[in-house]
Amino acid sequence: MNLDFSFLDWSVFSSFVLKGLIFSVQLTLVAMIGGVVLGTVLALMRLSGKKWLVMPAAFYVNTLRSIPLVMVILWFFLLIPLMIGKPMGAELSAMITFTVFEAAYFSEIMRAGIQSVPKGQVHAGYAVGMTYGQTMQLIVLPQAFRNMLPVLMTQTIILFQDTSLVYAIGAYDLLKGFEVAGKNFNRPVETYLVAAVVYFVICFSLSMLVRRLQKKIAIIR
């Protein structure tokens, strides 16, 4: 079999792939921001020491971390329209699903980050008259985010890779763009090979950025 990559020029990329790349990046950013926010809330619930907060948060995190992502994607896409009585669309469904799913993983990262802050600093906050909320907002969470930033970025890279799973509901992501281009030019092998290279370049570059960030944080400490 002869491989021919000559058809892969900018016009093919802009016509088929660019749209998918933009959606994959959008999905990654939305799921990362929403997942970190919701994950932080879940982490605080699990660390609150109050059973009525700990139990639902633990159930949420443990349940979602035990189910394959592609199954969650299909569940949200098929079940939510039945519940609300109207179709939601593959793109919106994917954004909601990824945010809800990734929150379970970001929650564990943030919980580890919060626990990494010395308890003496928490007691110091209480000693100067701060409330629990003020101590978390002004003392604990800023340090937890800084400590966990490389891990959060690493999870975001994994999240970007996982966006390829939205093919299961027909969303037009980066991989779908390459697939459509391959079908149009009857060159699926070439397009999938190039897709693999593109994913590698993006993820490897981000991994190098995380490594540099990790070194900077180590120097600050």
Salt bridges, closest charged atoms under 4 A:
GLU108 OE2 - ARG46 NH1 2.81
GLU108 OE1 - ARG111 NH2 3.02
GLU179 OE2 - LYS183 NZ 3.11
GLU190 OE2 - ARG187 NH1 2.95
